[in-house]
Amino acid sequence: MQEAMRNHDFTFRLPTDGLLPGERAMQQTLNQLGETIHQQVNQSEVESWERLTRVLTHEMMNATAPITSISQSLLGRTDVKGTPLEPGIQAIYDTSRHLSDFVANYRKMSELEKPMMADQPLRPLLDDACKAYPELTWQISIPDDLIVNADAGMLRQVIMNLAKNAAEAQARKIVIEIAPPIASDWLAPSGRRSHDSSLFILHSSLSLYIGNDGLPIPAENRQSLFVPFFTTKRSGNGIGLSLSRRMMIQQGGMLDLAERQLQGCRAGFILTIQTKKI
């Protein structure tokens, strides 16, 4: 645990099986403390990116707007069309438009509305993703009457983003299950099994494993996966996963990379969602 904390890795899990009651309680408390610190670190990271995004958005828009406007106006002039000046001005216009699109993606990171939390069934949100990606085979193993407390639009978008990434990684199937409350190498919150269900519960939340059989995530990319604008895709903008994590944090949940995969999956995520309020 000390080594993990020195490395700023708060996903450690101490064993709790085969211990005396007092020892088990202490280990469980330390696991809970590690999870709390892990969530706070992630939230602070997201807030830091948000502050930086606001500053960069303002400065970049001030710089690119007049360049785009002036170059577009010049391209419409008769004394520019067909002259050696046109290709250069066109390049300036195209570059400024590309930069403006980039800034627009920055705005997505800083202009999320406050989530509208409500108790609602989870299965319809998953069914929406199934309909949007019929080319994927969906294996969903959750209770049909499972109720979560979330912003339906945000949660649906997170699920859609994960499905989109899976499809782009050449996946053929997506597996969604309740994350098992066993094995310390699952990057899911430490928790307990409910007496009347098989849900993985911690402070009124549950964790879903969402995996796929697409290309595995290279080890060298795992640490940067949730960094805004980090992408290995030629046409990607790198905001999907970072935006999804931020939306989950705003709802009192979390999105993490799974360290262990279910059989048949090569990549997966742990989605922590608030459960129905009692």
Backbone as a ProteinNet text record, in pm:
[ID]
protein_1_A
[PRIMARY]
MQEAMRNHDFTFRLPTDGLLPGERAMQQTLNQLGETIHQQVNQSEVESWERLTRVLTHEMMNATAPITSISQSLLGRTDVKGTPLEPGIQAIYDTSRHLSDFVANYRKMSELEKPMMADQPLRPLLDDACKAYPELTWQISIPDDLIVNADAGMLRQVIMNLAKNAAEAQARKIVIEIAPPIASDWLAPSGRRSHDSSLFILHSSLSLYIGNDGLPIPAENRQSLFVPFFTTKRSGNGIGLSLSRRMMIQQGGMLDLAERQLQGCRAGFILTIQTKKI
[TERTIARY]
82.6	0	87.1	193.3	282.9	347.9	388.4	449.8	349.7	225.1	121.4	97	92.5	66.9	183.5	308.3	424.3	417.3	359	345.3	214.2	142.9	14.8	-85.5	-77.9	-172.3	-265.8	-388.9	-483	-587.8	-555.1	-646	-606.8	-517.6	-474.4	-592.6	-586.2	-686.9	-615.8	-640.1	-581.3	-671.9	-614.5	-696.4	-776.9	-899.7	-986.5	-1033.3	-996.8	-1038.9	-945.8	-1000.8	-920.7	-862.2	-919.2	-867.8	-962.9	-909.6	-993.6	-1084.5	-1198.7	-1294.2	-1230.9	-1146.8	-1083.8	-988.8	-910	-817.3	-893.4	-1002.6	-1081.7	-1141.5	-1192.7	-1252.1	-1147.7	-1025.8	-919.5	-882.9	-868.9	-835.3	-945.3	-1070.6	-1181.5	-1183.3	-1151.4	-1146.7	-1035.3	-919	-809.1	-844.5	-913.3	-956.8	-1054.2	-1146.3	-1242.2	-1171.5	-1070.5	-994.2	-923.1	-863.1	-795.8	-891.2	-1011.5	-1111.3	-1156.2	-1175	-1215.3	-1107.8	-981.5	-871.2	-864.8	-882.9	-880.6	-986.5	-1107.7	-1214.6	-1184.4	-1128.4	-1097.6	-986	-886	-777.1	-831.2	-917.1	-975.7	-1060.2	-1137.6	-1221.6	-1136.5	-1029.6	-940.6	-874.3	-839.4	-778.5	-875.7	-1001.3	-1103	-1125.5	-1131.8	-1152.9	-1036.1	-914.6	-797.7	-804.1	-840.5	-855.9	-965.5	-1071.1	-1181.8	-1136.7	-1061.4	-1013	-919.8	-829.5	-738.1	-815.2	-917.6	-997.8	-1064.8	-1117.7	-1186.6	-1091.6	-970.6	-873.1	-832.2	-798.6	-755.5	-865.9	-988.3	-1100.9	-1114.7	-1109	-1123.3	-1012.6	-888.4	-775.3	-772.8	-802.1	-796	-908.9	-1026.8	-1137.1	-1108.6	-1049.6	-1013.8	-912.4	-824.5	-719.9	-769.1	-854	-890.9	-1008.4	-1100.3	-1220	-1188.3	-1104.6	-1075.5	-997.7	-911.3	-835.7	-930.5	-1023.6	-1120.9	-1206.4	-1253.8	-1341.3	-1270.2	-1148.4	-1074.7	-1035.6	-986.7	-946.3	-1065.7	-1179.9	-1299.4	-1343	-1331.7	-1367.9	-1274.4	-1145.5	-1048.9	-1072	-1112.7	-1137.2	-1253.9	-1341.8	-1455.6	-1426.7	-1308.3	-1274.9	-1231.2	-1272.9	-1238.9	-1090.2	-1023.5	-881.6	-793.8	-858.1	-784.8	-807	-929	-961.4	-877.1	-817.8	-737.6	-598	-560.2	-425.8	-339	-207.6	-119.4	-149.7	-225.7	-259.9	-365.3	-449.3	-564.4	-524.6	-428.6	-393.6	-344.8	-265.9	-215.1	-325.5	-416	-528.3	-621.6	-640.1	-723.9	-664.1	-532.1	-464.9	-484.2	-475.5	-495.7	-638.3	-734.2	-874.4	-900.9	-849.5	-871.5	-809.9	-690.4	-622.8	-698.1	-746.1	-819.7	-952.4	-1017.2	-1141.6	-1116.1	-1006	-970.7	-944.1	-875.7	-846.9	-975.8	-1069.6	-1198.3	-1274.9	-1269.4	-1334.4	-1269.4	-1137.3	-1065	-1110.1	-1128.2	-1173.8	-1315.7	-1397.5	-1534.1	-1533.1	-1437.4	-1425.2	-1380.7	-1296.7	-1260.5	-1385.8	-1475.8	-1595.6	-1681	-1681.3	-1757.6	-1708.2	-1579.6	-1522.2	-1555.8	-1598.6	-1616.4	-1758.4	-1848.9	-1983.4	-2090.9	-2055.3	-2155.8	-2256.7	-2383	-2486.4	-2491.3	-2550.1	-2564.2	-2655.1	-2615.8	-2697.3	-2833.3	-2934	-3069.7	-3088.1	-3061.8	-3063.2	-3206.3	-3231.2	-3363	-3350.9	-3438.7	-3443.6	-3506.5	-3439.2	-3490.3	-3431.2	-3502.4	-3451	-3328.9	-3231.9	-3108.5	-3124.7	-3204.9	-3213.2	-3253	-3351	-3384.8	-3267.5	-3179.6	-3063.4	-2969.2	-2953.6	-2869.1	-2932.8	-3065.3	-3134.5	-3118.2	-3113	-3090.8	-2955.3	-2853	-2720.7	-2722.4	-2797.4	-2808.6	-2866	-2968.1	-3031.9	-2938.9	-2856.5	-2765.7	-2649.5	-2613.8	-2502	-2547.2	-2637.1	-2688.4	-2584	-2473.1	-2367.4	-2292.2	-2310.9	-2247	-2343.8	-2290.2	-2369.3	-2362.1	-2478.3	-2482.7	-2518.9	-2433.8	-2459.3	-2476.1	-2600.9	-2631.1	-2687.5	-2617.8	-2659.3	-2682.6	-2792.5	-2832.8	-2983	-3033.1	-3177.5	-3255.6	-3366.9	-3448.5	-3508.5	-3525.8	-3588.4	-3486.3	-3360.1	-3256.3	-3277.4	-3287	-3309.9	-3182.3	-3144.7	-3029	-3071	-2990.1	-3013.9	-2910.1	-2953.9	-2859.2	-2929.3	-2848.9	-2899.8	-2909.6	-3029.9	-3051.1	-2971.4	-2970.6	-2899.1	-2749.1	-2692.2	-2548.9	-2509	-2585.1	-2551.8	-2564.1	-2667	-2683.8	-2564.1	-2517.5	-2404	-2276.4	-2256.7	-2139.1	-2141.5	-2256	-2268.7	-2247.3	-2302.2	-2284.1	-2136.2	-2065.8	-1923.6	-1843.6	-1875.6	-1805.6	-1836.1	-1960.6	-1998	-1928.3	-1921.1	-1854.4	-1706.9	-1641.4	-1500.2	-1479.9	-1571.5	-1560.8	-1573.7	-1671.8	-1691.3	-1568.8	-1509.4	-1391.3	-1268.8	-1272.7	-1162.6	-1187	-1279.3	-1307.9	-1374.4	-1446.8	-1518.7	-1640.1	-1676	-1796.3	-1903.4	-1861.6	-1959.1	-1923.6	-2025.1	-2009.6	-2074.9	-2004.7	-2053.6	-2075.7	-2194.3	-2225.7	-2275.7	-2204.6	-2240.3	-2214.8	-2277.3	-2244.4	-2102.3	-2016.4	-1877.8	-1873.3	-1807.3	-1806.3	-1728.5	-1778.9	-1711.5	-1603.7	-1518.1	-1410.9	-1285.7	-1173.3	-1045	-1000.9	-886.4	-837.1	-788.5	-775.5	-723.2	-831.5	-958.2	-1062.2	-1050.8	-1052.6	-1046.3	-1188.2	-1252.8	-1387.5	-1387.6	-1481.7	-1481.7	-1494.5	-1421.6	-1437.1	-1574.6	-1641.1	-1778.8	-1825	-1955.2	-2011.8	-2128.9	-2165.9	-2278.4	-2406.2	-2507.1	-2634.8	-2696.4	-2773.4	-2834.8	-2945.5	-3011.5	-3126.1	-3102.4	-2978.8	-2951.1	-2804.4	-2765.9	-2626	-2553.7	-2612.3	-2551.9	-2428.9	-2334.8	-2209.5	-2229.5	-2242.8	-2290.7	-2186.7	-2173.7	-2085.9	-2145.1	-2190.9	-2248.6	-2355.5	-2451.9	-2563.8	-2518.1	-2418.4	-2374.6	-2345	-2345.5	-2310.9	-2211.1	-2137.1	-2035.5	-2067.3	-2067.6	-2090	-1958.6	-1938.8	-1827.9	-1881.3	-1819	-1857.1	-1734.3	-1731.8	-1615.3	-1648.9	-1545.9	-1564.9	-1447.8	-1465.5	-1362.7	-1281	-1276	-1198.6	-1050.6	-978.3	-834.8	-803.7	-707.4	-672	-608.2	-616.1	-556.5	-408.8	-317.9	-174.3	-136.4	-43.6	-2.2	48.6	117.7	174.5	68.8	-55.1	-162	-256	-242.5	-341.4	-341.4	-223.5	-216	-273.9	-274.6	-319.4	-460.2	-527.4	-654.9	-760.6	-760.3	-862.5	-811.1	-692.5	-639.5	-708.8	-766.6	-835.5	-745.9	-803.1	-739.4	-628.1	-611.6	-519.8	-593	-536.7	-598.6	-493.1	-519.7	-432.6	-500.7	-622.8	-697.3	-660.1	-647	-609.2	-713.9	-841.1	-948.8	-1015.3	-958.6	-1019.3	-983.9	-1069.4	-1040.7	-998.4	-1009.5	-957.6	-1036.7	-1167.8	-1245.5	-1351.1	-1373.3	-1481	-1470.2	-1356.2	-1341.3	-1326.5	-1251.2	-1234.7	-1368.1	-1446.2	-1577.8	-1671.3	-1662.8	-1747	-1714.8	-1585.8	-1549.3	-1603.1	-1593.2	-1640.9	-1792.1	-1864.8	-2009.3	-2044.1	-1965.2	-1992.5	-1959.4	-1850.4	-1813.8	-1922.2	-1977.4	-2083.4	-2207.2	-2224.7	-2340	-2308.9	-2190	-2152.2	-2101.4	-2063.2	-2011.9	-1868	-1826	-1688.9	-1680.5	-1585.3	-1552.6	-1404.2	-1369.8	-1230.9	-1202.6	-1077	-1033.7	-1028.2	-1081.6	-1077.5	-939.6	-884.6	-754.2	-764.8	-885.1	-905.9	-1024.5	-1016.4	-1120.3	-1197.4	-1325.7	-1405.3	-1365	-1397.6	-1363	-1427	-1345.9	-1394.1	-1378.6	-1337.3	-1318.5	-1169.1	-1133.9	-994	-972.8	-1081.3	-1075	-1204.5	-1197.1	-1317.6	-1306.4	-1420.1	-1427.7	-1519.5	-1496.1	-1581.3	-1658.7	-1790.3	-1879.1	-1952.3	-1922	-1985.1	-2101.1	-2218.7	-2341.4	-2411	-2472.9	-2552.5	-2678.1	-2716.2	-2836.2	-2957	-3072.5	-3199.3	-3197.4	-3245.5	-3252.4	-3362.2	-3332	-3428.8	-3482.9
-119.3	0	125.9	124	239.7	264.7	156.3	170.2	227.9	180.1	230.2	379.2	422.1	563.4	650.2	598.3	675.1	697.4	601.9	613.1	679.3	736.1	802.3	707.6	581.5	481.6	445.6	500.3	478.5	373.7	290.6	182.3	51.6	59.9	-60.5	-124.5	-255.2	-328.1	-424.7	-407.8	-495.8	-617.8	-734.8	-855.5	-849.2	-902	-901	-1041.2	-1140.6	-1277.7	-1341.7	-1427.5	-1503.8	-1422.4	-1304.8	-1219.5	-1220	-1181.7	-1163.5	-1042.7	-1036.2	-926.5	-787.5	-763.7	-632.1	-603	-702.7	-684.5	-660.9	-739.2	-723.5	-583.1	-533.8	-400.1	-294.1	-311.7	-215.2	-216.9	-337.6	-349	-288.2	-313.3	-258.1	-106	-53.6	91.6	152.5	88.1	137.6	130.4	24.1	14.4	126.5	154.3	262.4	396.8	416.9	540.8	557.6	449.2	455.7	491.8	434.5	465	610.6	661.3	801.5	895.3	867.1	949.8	941.6	819.6	800.2	886.9	891.3	972.1	1120.8	1162.6	1304.1	1349.3	1263.5	1296.5	1311.8	1218.6	1226.3	1352	1385.2	1503.2	1630.2	1635.9	1752.9	1765.7	1651.3	1653.3	1708.4	1664.6	1712.1	1861.9	1909.1	2051.6	2135.1	2082.1	2154.5	2167.9	2057.5	2064.5	2162.9	2168.8	2259.3	2404.7	2438.8	2577.1	2613.2	2520.8	2546	2560.6	2479.8	2483.5	2618.2	2673.3	2802.4	2912.7	2912	3014.1	2998.2	2874.5	2850.7	2880.2	2845.8	2871.6	3019.9	3098.3	3243.5	3300.9	3264.8	3320.6	3272.9	3145.4	3091.4	3144.5	3161.7	3217.6	3361.4	3437.3	3576	3582.5	3481.3	3481.9	3428.2	3325.3	3259.5	3325.4	3385.2	3441.8	3544.6	3645.6	3743.5	3683.9	3586.9	3523.8	3449.6	3376.3	3303.2	3398.8	3503.5	3599.7	3671.8	3718.8	3794.7	3705.8	3585.1	3495.4	3451.6	3431.2	3394.2	3509.1	3630.3	3747.8	3763	3739.5	3751.5	3646.3	3527.2	3421.4	3454.5	3543.3	3581.5	3696.1	3751.1	3865.4	3818.9	3893.8	3858.8	3875.1	3965.7	3986.6	3884.9	3790.9	3683.4	3550.1	3524.4	3398.6	3376.9	3260.2	3225.8	3283.5	3351.5	3409	3322.8	3344.2	3267.4	3289.3	3395.7	3422.1	3326.3	3274.6	3195	3070.4	2988.7	2868.9	2901.7	3008.2	3046.2	3093.9	3176.8	3225	3110.8	3017.3	2901.3	2817.5	2803.3	2728.1	2796.8	2929.9	3005	2985.5	2991.3	2975	2834.2	2733	2594.8	2569.1	2622.8	2603.4	2672	2792.9	2864.9	2797.2	2738.8	2665.9	2540	2471.7	2351.7	2388.6	2500.1	2543.8	2582.3	2643.8	2679.4	2554.7	2450.4	2324.1	2264.8	2278.6	2229.4	2303.6	2434.4	2515.6	2475	2442.9	2399.5	2274.3	2185.7	2066.2	2101.9	2205.5	2254.4	2296.4	2364.7	2414.9	2301.4	2190.6	2076.3	2031.1	2053.9	2011.3	2105.8	2226.4	2325.8	2378.5	2334.9	2391.3	2286.8	2181.5	2082.4	2144.3	2119.1	2167.4	2079.9	2134.5	2058.5	1939	1819.9	1701.2	1708.4	1656	1647.2	1504.4	1484	1351.1	1304.6	1178.6	1120.6	968.1	903.4	757.2	708.6	614.7	564.6	427.5	347.4	214.9	226.5	139.4	142.5	73	-31.7	-112.6	-31.8	61.3	138.6	219.5	269.4	344.2	252.6	129.7	33.5	-8.9	-21.5	-59.4	47.6	174	282	264.9	228.4	205.4	85.2	-18	-137.2	-99.8	-15.8	25.6	113.1	193.1	282.4	207.3	91.4	11.9	-132.9	-152.2	-288	-382.3	-327.5	-413	-487.2	-444.4	-509.9	-609.1	-719.9	-815.7	-776	-753.8	-705.8	-820.4	-842.6	-942.5	-868.7	-844.6	-764.5	-854.9	-859.8	-944.2	-858.4	-784.1	-704.8	-723.4	-703.5	-716.1	-614.6	-657	-566.8	-453.7	-476.3	-374.4	-293.1	-297.7	-224.1	-73.2	-3.1	141.7	212.5	318.2	398.7	544.1	618.3	761.6	835.2	892.5	952	1052.4	1126.3	1210.8	1122	1098.3	1003.4	1040.9	1169.7	1213.4	1191.8	1227.6	1211.4	1064.9	984.1	842.8	773.7	810.6	754.4	791.6	915.5	959.9	884.6	858.5	783.1	642.7	578.1	443	444.3	545	558.5	577.6	658.4	681.6	551.9	471.4	344.6	249.1	249.1	165	212.3	342.5	398.9	361.1	374	336.8	188.8	105.4	-37.8	-68.1	-4	-26.1	18.3	130.3	180.5	94.3	16.6	-74.3	-214	-222.4	-346.1	-452.2	-408.4	-503	-558.7	-680.8	-744.3	-761.9	-756.9	-773.2	-683.5	-652.4	-576.5	-656.8	-668.2	-740.9	-642	-646	-558.7	-645	-640.5	-718.9	-637.2	-678.9	-620.7	-663.1	-567.8	-600.1	-686	-800.6	-891.3	-833.7	-848.3	-796.3	-890.6	-935.6	-1026.3	-982.3	-1035.1	-1013.7	-868.4	-846.7	-711.1	-644.3	-717.9	-656	-599.5	-601.3	-527.5	-381.4	-293.2	-151.2	-100.6	-158	-118.9	-95.5	-13.6	16.5	-108.3	-111.5	-221	-211.3	-322.6	-315	-440.8	-460.2	-577.2	-626.3	-750.6	-807.2	-784.3	-731.8	-708.9	-840.9	-837.1	-959.5	-1008.6	-919.5	-960.4	-947.9	-927.4	-921.3	-950.1	-959.3	-986.2	-859.4	-742.8	-616.5	-586.9	-520.8	-481.3	-341.3	-325.7	-201.6	-136.5	-8.5	68.8	208	242.8	375.7	405.2	314.5	334	351.4	275.9	278.9	137.4	117	-12.7	8.2	-96.4	-88.6	-185.5	-134.5	-215.3	-237.8	-359	-387.9	-378.6	-293.2	-279.4	-312.4	-433.2	-480.8	-512.5	-532.2	-567	-652.5	-713.4	-801.1	-733.4	-600.8	-526.2	-526.7	-439.4	-431.5	-392.6	-456.9	-420.7	-283	-221.6	-89.3	-107.7	-51.1	-68.2	-18.3	-87.1	-52.8	90.9	137.3	272.2	381.7	346.9	446.8	448.7	352.5	338.8	456.7	510.6	620.9	750.6	763.8	888.6	878.5	768.2	740.6	846.7	902.8	999.7	1144.1	1163.8	1299.5	1365.5	1484	1549.5	1565.3	1532.3	1548.7	1448	1350	1241	1139.5	1105.6	1008.1	938.8	815	740.8	723.8	779.1	767.7	881.3	850.9	952.3	1062.4	1025.6	1123.6	1157.2	1111.7	1135.1	1271.5	1319.7	1447.6	1429.4	1308.7	1280.4	1336.7	1359.6	1412.6	1314.4	1204.9	1113.5	1056	995.3	931	1033.4	1140.1	1241.2	1310	1336	1395.7	1299.2	1171	1070.7	1060.7	1061.6	1055.8	1177.2	1293.3	1414.3	1407.9	1356.5	1344.7	1248.3	1140.4	1046.1	1106.9	1181.6	1246.1	1345	1419.2	1514.8	1446.2	1319	1243.9	1163.8	1188	1115.7	976.8	950.1	819.4	827.7	731.3	727.9	639.8	667.1	583	553.2	424.2	383	272.3	255.2	143.8	17.8	-91.7	-218.1	-281.2	-326	-390.2	-539.6	-592.4	-733.9	-748.2	-840.8	-855.1	-985.1	-979	-1100.4	-1186.6	-1313.8	-1405.2	-1359.8	-1355.8	-1313.5	-1165.7	-1087.5	-943.2	-911.1	-807.2	-765.5	-623.8	-555.1	-420.4	-399.1	-320.9	-298.7	-180	-133.9	-19.1	-52.2	14.8	3.1	133.3	122	237.9	232.5	328.6	334.3	432.4	385.9	464.8	466.7	580.2	588	503.4	432.6	350	430.4	366	431.5	482.2	604.8	661.8	594.9	571.8	506.2	608.1
0	0	0	81.8	86.8	-49.1	-115.7	-247.4	-346.7	-340.8	-430.4	-407.6	-281.6	-251.2	-293.9	-279.7	-325.9	-476.5	-546.7	-692	-733	-633.8	-658.7	-724	-687.2	-735.7	-621	-625.7	-517.3	-553.8	-650.3	-687.5	-618.4	-520.7	-450.4	-377.8	-360.3	-284.1	-188.5	-60.3	39.5	58.8	77.6	95.4	224.4	218.6	336.8	375.6	297.8	327.8	430.8	514.8	609.8	723.1	750.7	857.5	976.8	1091.5	1208.9	1186.8	1256.5	1233.6	1240.7	1340.1	1352.8	1238.8	1199.3	1087.1	957.1	939.5	817	809.6	922.5	924.6	890.2	942.3	913.4	765.1	707	564.9	478.7	513	437	444.8	564.5	580.7	494.6	490.9	407.9	260	219.2	79.7	45.6	139.2	117.8	110.4	197.3	194.9	61.1	11.7	-117.5	-228.8	-226.9	-329.6	-322.1	-199.3	-182.5	-236.8	-204.4	-254.5	-407	-460.2	-605.5	-673.1	-618.6	-676.6	-666.4	-551.3	-533.2	-627.9	-646.5	-739	-880	-921.7	-1055.6	-1071.8	-969	-977.4	-985	-904.7	-908.9	-1045.8	-1105.1	-1237.6	-1340.4	-1332.4	-1425.6	-1408.2	-1284.1	-1259.1	-1309.2	-1299.2	-1350	-1501.9	-1568.7	-1713.8	-1753.1	-1674.2	-1704.4	-1696.1	-1591.4	-1578.4	-1693.7	-1729.5	-1839.9	-1970.9	-1986.8	-2108.3	-2127.1	-2020.3	-2030.4	-2075.5	-2019.5	-2056.9	-2203.4	-2243	-2379.7	-2479.9	-2446.2	-2536.8	-2565.1	-2460.7	-2476.6	-2564.1	-2535.1	-2609.2	-2754.5	-2775.4	-2910.7	-2998.4	-2942.3	-3020.3	-3059.6	-2969	-3001.1	-3113.9	-3121.4	-3223.8	-3357.7	-3355.5	-3481.4	-3552.7	-3478.7	-3541.7	-3649.3	-3623.6	-3729.2	-3846.9	-3821	-3930.1	-4024	-3966.6	-4047.9	-4129.6	-4064.9	-4132.2	-4245.7	-4220.5	-4322.4	-4440.2	-4411.5	-4519.5	-4603.3	-4541.2	-4616.8	-4707.1	-4656.7	-4737.5	-4857.1	-4836.9	-4945.9	-5054.4	-5013.7	-5111.2	-5204.2	-5161.2	-5244.2	-5339	-5330.8	-5417.5	-5555.9	-5657.4	-5796.4	-5825.4	-5752.8	-5777.7	-5703.3	-5636.2	-5569	-5638.8	-5681.8	-5747.2	-5871.7	-5881.6	-5998.1	-5998.6	-5892.9	-5884.5	-5793.6	-5793.6	-5704.1	-5556.3	-5524.9	-5384.6	-5331.1	-5419.1	-5374.1	-5293.8	-5339	-5259.8	-5118.5	-5106.3	-4974.2	-4882.2	-4936.8	-4855.5	-4819.8	-4914.2	-4886.6	-4773.3	-4772.8	-4666	-4531.3	-4531.7	-4407	-4356.8	-4450.3	-4412.7	-4357.9	-4428.2	-4384.3	-4247.1	-4225.7	-4097.4	-3984.3	-4008.7	-3904.7	-3873.9	-3977.3	-3953.9	-3871.3	-3903	-3826.6	-3680.6	-3660.4	-3524	-3451.6	-3524.3	-3464.1	-3420.8	-3503.3	-3466	-3341.3	-3334.3	-3218	-3092.7	-3105.5	-2993.2	-2952.9	-3052.7	-3022.9	-2936.3	-2961.1	-2877.9	-2736.2	-2724.4	-2591.8	-2515.9	-2586.2	-2520.3	-2464.9	-2534.7	-2486.2	-2349.2	-2324	-2197.4	-2082.3	-2112.7	-2006.6	-1994.8	-2082	-2081.5	-2053.4	-1982	-1945.6	-1849	-1877	-1786.9	-1661.6	-1557.1	-1433	-1458.7	-1414.2	-1441.2	-1373.4	-1442.2	-1388.1	-1337.7	-1209.9	-1151.8	-1124.9	-1157.7	-1134	-1131.4	-1057	-1055.5	-1185	-1252.1	-1379.7	-1409.4	-1488.4	-1523.6	-1613.8	-1589.6	-1667.8	-1803.2	-1808.2	-1929.6	-2054.1	-2048.3	-2168.3	-2223.9	-2136.8	-2183.6	-2260.2	-2210.9	-2280.1	-2412.4	-2412.4	-2535.5	-2643.7	-2603	-2699.9	-2769.3	-2690.9	-2748.8	-2842.2	-2805.8	-2892.2	-3027.7	-3026.3	-3151.3	-3235	-3167	-3239.4	-3302.6	-3246.2	-3297.7	-3319.7	-3418.7	-3443.4	-3500.6	-3550.8	-3604.8	-3494.6	-3369.4	-3255.7	-3191.5	-3144.2	-3066.4	-2919.7	-2859	-2721.4	-2627.4	-2528.5	-2425	-2292.2	-2255.4	-2137	-2029	-1916.9	-1804.9	-1681.5	-1684.1	-1568.3	-1548.6	-1427.8	-1404.5	-1487.9	-1544.8	-1626.5	-1544.6	-1413.8	-1329.6	-1249.8	-1289.8	-1217.7	-1233.5	-1122.3	-1121.1	-1075.6	-1147.5	-1109.8	-1094.1	-1023	-1005.6	-1088.5	-1201.4	-1295.5	-1385.7	-1459.6	-1567.3	-1690.9	-1739.5	-1849	-1972.9	-2008.3	-2128.1	-2116.7	-2002.2	-1982.4	-1981	-1906.8	-1896.6	-2032	-2108.2	-2242.1	-2330.6	-2320.4	-2401.2	-2364.6	-2236.2	-2193.2	-2252.3	-2244.7	-2299	-2450.4	-2517.7	-2662.4	-2696.8	-2617.1	-2642.6	-2630.9	-2529	-2512.2	-2627.5	-2674.2	-2788	-2915.3	-2933.2	-3050.9	-3051.7	-2937.1	-2928.6	-2958.6	-2908.3	-2933.2	-3082.6	-3147.6	-3291.1	-3370.2	-3330.9	-3400.5	-3373.7	-3265	-3233	-3291.2	-3387.8	-3460.8	-3374.6	-3273	-3188.5	-3261.6	-3225.7	-3279.5	-3173.2	-3046.8	-2939.4	-2821.3	-2744	-2620.1	-2508	-2397.3	-2280.7	-2166.7	-2106.9	-1993.9	-1879.2	-1768.1	-1650	-1524.9	-1415.8	-1285.8	-1251.5	-1218.3	-1185.3	-1060.3	-1063.3	-947.9	-830.9	-709	-589.8	-540.3	-631.6	-595.5	-666.1	-623.7	-690	-681.8	-622.7	-600.5	-727.4	-839.2	-960.5	-1048.7	-1004.5	-1076.5	-1033.4	-1129.4	-1094.6	-1072.7	-973.7	-936.6	-786.8	-735.2	-593	-508	-397	-301.7	-240.8	-226.2	-177.7	-111.5	-101.9	-37.3	-121.8	-104.3	-175.9	-96.2	-164.9	-98	-54	56.4	106.4	14.5	-61.2	-141.1	-290.6	-334.5	-478	-500	-626.8	-660.7	-701.2	-672	-713.8	-629.5	-694.9	-631	-576	-443.4	-386.6	-296	-308.9	-222.1	-210.7	-90.4	-69.9	-174.8	-191	-282.9	-427.4	-467.4	-606.6	-652	-782	-836.8	-949.4	-980.2	-1084.6	-1197	-1317.8	-1436.1	-1508.7	-1554.6	-1645.1	-1786.4	-1868.9	-2009.4	-2092.8	-2148.5	-2223	-2366.9	-2446.9	-2587.6	-2635.1	-2752.5	-2807.6	-2917	-2912.3	-3011.2	-2980.2	-3047	-3025.9	-2882.2	-2818.7	-2680.7	-2674.8	-2558.6	-2538.8	-2506	-2586.2	-2560.2	-2421	-2358.8	-2222.9	-2213.4	-2318.7	-2313.5	-2321.7	-2358.6	-2371.2	-2251.2	-2162.5	-2055.8	-1958.8	-1927.9	-1833.4	-1889.9	-2021.1	-2085.7	-2140.6	-2116.1	-2181.5	-2152.4	-2030.6	-1992.8	-1997.1	-2053.8	-2069.5	-2188.3	-2170	-2281.4	-2404	-2521.4	-2651.9	-2679.4	-2591.1	-2621.6	-2707.9	-2822.7	-2910.9	-2995.6	-3029.4	-3120.7	-3256.1	-3269.3	-3394.6	-3488.1	-3614.5	-3712.3	-3722.6	-3708.6	-3722.9	-3589.1	-3479.4	-3349	-3291.6	-3198.9	-3132.9	-2988.6	-2935.4	-2802.5	-2687.3	-2705.7	-2593.6	-2544.4	-2617	-2581.6	-2442.2	-2408.6	-2277.9	-2165.1	-2189.1	-2084.7	-2055.7	-2161.4	-2142.5	-2071.1	-2105.2	-2040.6	-1891.7	-1858.5	-1716.5	-1642.9	-1704.8	-1638.4	-1616.1	-1714.8	-1699	-1586	-1571.3	-1463.7	-1327.8	-1318.8	-1192.4	-1151	-1247.9	-1216.4	-1161.3	-1195.6	-1147	-1020.4	-964.2	-843.8	-872.1	-997.2	-1035.7	-1081.4	-1162.7	-1211.1	-1334.8	-1419.8	-1533.8	-1526.5	-1522.1	-1511.1	-1611.1	-1639.5	-1722.4	-1636.3	-1686.2	-1612.3	-1627.3	-1516.4	-1518.9	-1547.3	-1538.2	-1563.9	-1658.4	-1754.9	-1855.3	-1837.1	-1867.5	-1869.2	-1987.9	-1980.6	-2088.8	-2219.4	-2324.3	-2454.3	-2481	-2380.7	-2397.1	-2397	-2472.7	-2480.5	-2427.4	-2401.5	-2343.1	-2266.3	-2160.1	-2081.3	-1988.4	-1942.8	-1852.9	-1735.9	-1623.9	-1506.8	-1492.3	-1503.4	-1494.9	-1360.8	-1273	-1141.3	-1145.7	-1104.9	-1115.7	-980.2	-946.9	-824.5	-841.3	-735.3	-740.9	-697.1	-708.7	-674.2	-531.3	-514.1	-380.2	-299.1	-172.4	-84	16.2
[MASK]
++++++++++++++++++++++++++++++++++++++++++++++++++++++++++++++++++++++++++++++++++++++++++++++++++++++++++++++++++++++++++++++++++++++++++++++++++++++++++++++++++++++++++++++++++++++++++++++++++++++++++++++++++++++++++++++++++++++++++++++++++++++++++++++++++++++++++++++++++++++

